Amino acid sequence: MLRGIRTASANWLGKLVMAIAVGALIVSFAIWGIGDIFRGSARTTVAQIGNTEISAEQFRQIYNDRMQQIGRQIGRPLRPEQARALGLDQQLLAQLLAEAALDQRARVLRLGIADSEVARRIVQEPAFRGISGQFDQARFEQLIRQAGYTEQRYVAEQRRLSLRQQIAASISGGVKVPRAALEAVNRFENEERSLDYLVLRRAAAGDIPAPTAEVLAKYFEDRKALFRAPEYRKLVLLVVSPDEIARTIEISDADAKRVYEERQARFSSPERREVQQIVLANEEDARTAAKRLAAGATFESVAAERGLKASDYELGLMAKTDILDRAVADAAFALVPGAVSEPIAGRFGVVLVRVKKVEPARVRPFAEVEGEIKHEIAIERAKSEVASRRDKIEDELAGGARLDESARKLQMPFRAIEAADRSGRGEMGNPIPDLPQGADVISAAFAASAGAENEPLQLPGGGYVWYEVAGITPSRERALAEVKDRVEARWRDEEVATRLKAKADDMVDRLKAAGTLAELAAANGLTVDSAAGVKRRGTDALPSPVVAALFRTPKDAPATAEGKEATERFVFRVTAVSVPTLDAASAEAQRLNDSLRRAYADELMSEYVANLEADLGVRINQSALRQAIGAGGG
């Protein structure tokens, strides 16, 4: 090739042609090649706020981690289309932009935090404590590794989090809740109302003659969509789980007895004692209390003299290892029931201990736990079989076999469901029984294509569900003859509801004209009932529409509301309204105050972050975002 170029450029015409060609090549590099160096960043950046960029790879990693976390919480993988439907991408992007804005603000303000303070916060995190209650380095490393962090990255993230918290504290740390807001929320949550009521049911509507053919046909025609047949899917399911496999595994008595001996500590419960203790300031105070007890005073009365509540001195039923103070534990487990110890020099002061009751140690006999042990052994053996069966099924499916063919060849039981709609019901409208628990097979099947191979759904216990859509029956309009009974039943229900509403409205008018519920009940063969202390959250005795109407109705006024269904109607009169008073020192007031303060603080921080983002400027690359979440770049 190079020899040809040299030959072509040997004369002036060749040189001119080659100059033009090379020039065009240079221009094309300038436009398409070198330009990519400058545009490449934009193509791989999901968003930019101020001088901080969120790369597509960074967003993709965090997005996938979040999907996996949600999948673990709900017990099945979260599919990409479900995550997009939930708006997970937009939520995550908003979070990352807010964090980046706060991080930039922290740099502008030159906020900092000492390494020792970051270390202290990590060490004091309860999640990183071991059995001893102290920071456990191995547990710390395990947990952050599971979350996808290295130690350096986790420490850096905690440093940034601490600085964000400094900003948040300066913005919303001093928020105070207005008294009026507390009282309004308290009234909404704790206002109580009482009422007298009677209930109109189907019988009160009287006899309703059957509709004529013309009436029924017109009713059906006007509401055809209500009786439309849904889309049905024929499904093939293959479940491989430890529970399913364990049912086929026989465990010998000898194996069960061997495991019982090895794990006997599991089937043993240590001696436990119901312990009371009074912690006193010094030895002299303890001697005085001991003399009072020796003179016949009860443990409870001595505790009450020192202002102690039962929760202060009742430790409850405890094993020896449950008592943190070793000296107290030794003394408590040396006493006979009912006896009081001598003063004990404990870790937190001088202590008097009394034992109320002793529950002796117990070892459950083999006969009692035999079935439990055999089931555990079977599950353990089945778990290793799950992986083997999974690999065999995947190999068969990879070879092009259908799911039912694979199951037959491998002699594994499978299930065929002839018809299932989106709600998990069959053609007769009944729920499909015994669907796999912990995996939303129906939703997955309705998101799949007919005949396509699908990724198995993972079960919480470690198993899998393979599913295949063997056929699809599209949604269609039904003829009246197919659903005549349902159409007539619905028509009758609406007639009953119309009559009951008219009758209830007439009763309300009579009550407004000085009538009484007792008179109306007697005239219609009904019973007057009462309910007191009803709050907005409702009660089992009253349907939610009645409770909602109750709190819209003034005291002594009558009203009517639908019951549990349209064919039930309540007529009632409000007999009492109790407006709660707010005690600022009460636990309820503190709870409301904390809840409102958090809400106000969150609102303030949201506004602050929005202003920060507006000042810094936010640019979002929608194409890069779609590519990062696997939704395509269109």
MOBEL-V596082 format. One record per residue. PSI is psi in whole degrees, -180 to 180 (999 if undefined). Layout:
# MOBEL-V596082
psi:PSI
psi:PSI
This chain:
# MOBEL-V596082
psi:-46
psi:-37
psi:-39
psi:-40
psi:-42
psi:-40
psi:-43
psi:-30
psi:19
psi:-29
psi:174
psi:-34
psi:-41
psi:-40
psi:-39
psi:-46
psi:-45
psi:-36
psi:-43
psi:-44
psi:-47
psi:-37
psi:-43
psi:-38
psi:-41
psi:-44
psi:-42
psi:-39
psi:-40
psi:-39
psi:-48
psi:-34
psi:-64
psi:-35
psi:-33
psi:-27
psi:-40
psi:-33
psi:-12
psi:-39
psi:-43
psi:-36
psi:-24
psi:12
psi:123
psi:-43
psi:158
psi:134
psi:121
psi:-126
psi:16
psi:129
psi:143
psi:108
psi:159
psi:-41
psi:-42
psi:-46
psi:-42
psi:-42
psi:-47
psi:-40
psi:-46
psi:-40
psi:-43
psi:-39
psi:-40
psi:-39
psi:-46
psi:-40
psi:-41
psi:-36
psi:-39
psi:-3
psi:12
psi:155
psi:141
psi:117
psi:152
psi:-41
psi:-32
psi:-41
psi:-41
psi:-38
psi:-32
psi:-10
psi:26
psi:-37
psi:-43
psi:-39
psi:-45
psi:-41
psi:-42
psi:-40
psi:-46
psi:-39
psi:-41
psi:-42
psi:-42
psi:-39
psi:-44
psi:-37
psi:-42
psi:-39
psi:-39
psi:-38
psi:-41
psi:-40
psi:-6
psi:43
psi:149
psi:168
psi:137
psi:149
psi:-39
psi:-35
psi:-40
psi:-45
psi:-41
psi:-42
psi:-40
psi:-45
psi:-33
psi:-1
psi:121
psi:-32
psi:-22
psi:9
psi:143
psi:-164
psi:-33
psi:-11
psi:-1
psi:165
psi:131
psi:110
psi:-42
psi:-41
psi:-41
psi:-49
psi:-39
psi:-46
psi:-43
psi:-29
psi:-40
psi:-32
psi:0
psi:20
psi:147
psi:168
psi:-42
psi:-42
psi:-38
psi:-43
psi:-42
psi:-40
psi:-39
psi:-34
psi:-46
psi:-40
psi:-41
psi:-40
psi:-38
psi:-39
psi:-33
psi:-45
psi:-45
psi:-40
psi:-36
psi:-27
psi:-46
psi:5
psi:-29
psi:20
psi:133
psi:141
psi:126
psi:143
psi:-39
psi:-38
psi:-42
psi:-45
psi:-38
psi:-45
psi:-40
psi:-43
psi:-43
psi:-41
psi:-34
psi:-1
psi:139
psi:145
psi:151
psi:153
psi:155
psi:142
psi:160
psi:158
psi:127
psi:123
psi:-171
psi:-43
psi:-30
psi:-13
psi:-12
psi:-173
psi:134
psi:112
psi:155
psi:144
psi:150
psi:164
psi:-39
psi:-43
psi:-45
psi:-40
psi:-42
psi:-41
psi:-44
psi:-43
psi:-38
psi:-20
psi:33
psi:-37
psi:-28
psi:-24
psi:13
psi:139
psi:130
psi:170
psi:133
psi:148
psi:136
psi:126
psi:147
psi:125
psi:138
psi:114
psi:126
psi:110
psi:157
psi:-38
psi:-44
psi:-45
psi:-37
psi:-30
psi:-23
psi:0
psi:126
psi:131
psi:129
psi:157
psi:-37
psi:-42
psi:-41
psi:-41
psi:-37
psi:-44
psi:-36
psi:-41
psi:-40
psi:-34
psi:29
psi:-29
psi:-31
psi:-29
psi:14
psi:140
psi:128
psi:167
psi:137
psi:148
psi:142
psi:112
psi:141
psi:145
psi:143
psi:123
psi:124
psi:162
psi:-37
psi:176
psi:-41
psi:-44
psi:-39
psi:-41
psi:-40
psi:-45
psi:-38
psi:-39
psi:-40
psi:-41
psi:-40
psi:-27
psi:0
psi:-4
psi:146
psi:157
psi:-39
psi:-40
psi:-38
psi:-39
psi:-41
psi:-36
psi:-26
psi:14
psi:23
psi:138
psi:167
psi:-39
psi:-17
psi:-28
psi:-10
psi:112
psi:-20
psi:-169
psi:118
psi:147
psi:164
psi:-37
psi:-14
psi:-19
psi:117
psi:-39
psi:112
psi:-39
psi:-41
psi:-41
psi:-45
psi:-42
psi:-44
psi:-38
psi:7
psi:-11
psi:152
psi:154
psi:134
psi:-14
psi:156
psi:138
psi:166
psi:162
psi:132
psi:131
psi:95
psi:-179
psi:-29
psi:13
psi:-176
psi:131
psi:140
psi:132
psi:140
psi:140
psi:120
psi:-39
psi:150
psi:128
psi:109
psi:159
psi:152
psi:139
psi:121
psi:129
psi:159
psi:-40
psi:-31
psi:-31
psi:8
psi:-48
psi:-41
psi:-43
psi:-44
psi:-38
psi:-41
psi:-43
psi:-43
psi:-41
psi:-43
psi:-43
psi:-34
psi:-32
psi:-38
psi:-29
psi:-28
psi:-48
psi:-40
psi:-45
psi:-37
psi:-46
psi:-40
psi:-43
psi:-45
psi:-37
psi:-42
psi:-46
psi:-37
psi:-26
psi:2
psi:2
psi:150
psi:165
psi:-43
psi:-36
psi:-42
psi:-43
psi:-43
psi:-44
psi:-39
psi:2
psi:45
psi:138
psi:137
psi:171
psi:134
psi:126
psi:115
psi:-37
psi:130
psi:134
psi:-178
psi:-22
psi:3
psi:27
psi:154
psi:-171
psi:-27
psi:0
psi:3
psi:145
psi:140
psi:123
psi:157
psi:38
psi:150
psi:132
psi:137
psi:1
psi:126
psi:79
psi:-40
psi:-49
psi:-41
psi:-41
psi:-37
psi:-7
psi:-4
psi:167
psi:154
psi:132
psi:-4
psi:150
psi:134
psi:151
psi:138
psi:152
psi:140
psi:135
psi:151
psi:-34
psi:4
psi:1
psi:-173
psi:153
psi:117
psi:140
psi:149
psi:136
psi:107
psi:-17
psi:155
psi:126
psi:110
psi:157
psi:145
psi:161
psi:137
psi:152
psi:156
psi:-37
psi:-31
psi:-31
psi:26
psi:-44
psi:-42
psi:-39
psi:-44
psi:-38
psi:-40
psi:-41
psi:-44
psi:-41
psi:-41
psi:-36
psi:-44
psi:-47
psi:-40
psi:-45
psi:-42
psi:-40
psi:-43
psi:-41
psi:-41
psi:-41
psi:-39
psi:-40
psi:-40
psi:-41
psi:-40
psi:-38
psi:-39
psi:-26
psi:30
psi:14
psi:170
psi:156
psi:-37
psi:-42
psi:-44
psi:-41
psi:-44
psi:-41
psi:-24
psi:9
psi:35
psi:174
psi:138
psi:128
psi:166
psi:154
psi:134
psi:155
psi:34
psi:129
psi:172
psi:-26
psi:-8
psi:-177
psi:157
psi:-28
psi:-23
psi:130
psi:156
psi:-35
psi:-32
psi:-42
psi:-43
psi:-43
psi:-34
psi:-41
psi:0
psi:-5
psi:132
psi:163
psi:139
psi:-1
psi:147
psi:160
psi:171
psi:153
psi:154
psi:149
psi:-142
psi:-26
psi:172
psi:-21
psi:21
psi:137
psi:134
psi:138
psi:127
psi:164
psi:134
psi:120
psi:-22
psi:146
psi:119
psi:111
psi:121
psi:147
psi:149
psi:117
psi:112
psi:-24
psi:-3
psi:161
psi:-35
psi:-43
psi:-39
psi:-41
psi:-47
psi:-42
psi:-44
psi:-42
psi:-45
psi:-37
psi:-40
psi:-40
psi:-44
psi:-43
psi:-42
psi:-40
psi:-42
psi:-44
psi:-36
psi:-43
psi:-40
psi:-46
psi:-40
psi:-42
psi:-41
psi:-48
psi:-38
psi:-40
psi:-41
psi:-31
psi:127
psi:131
psi:130
psi:128
psi:96
psi:-36
psi:-46
psi:-36
psi:-46
psi:-39
psi:-38
psi:-32
psi:6
psi:26
psi:9
psi:163
psi:10
psi:999
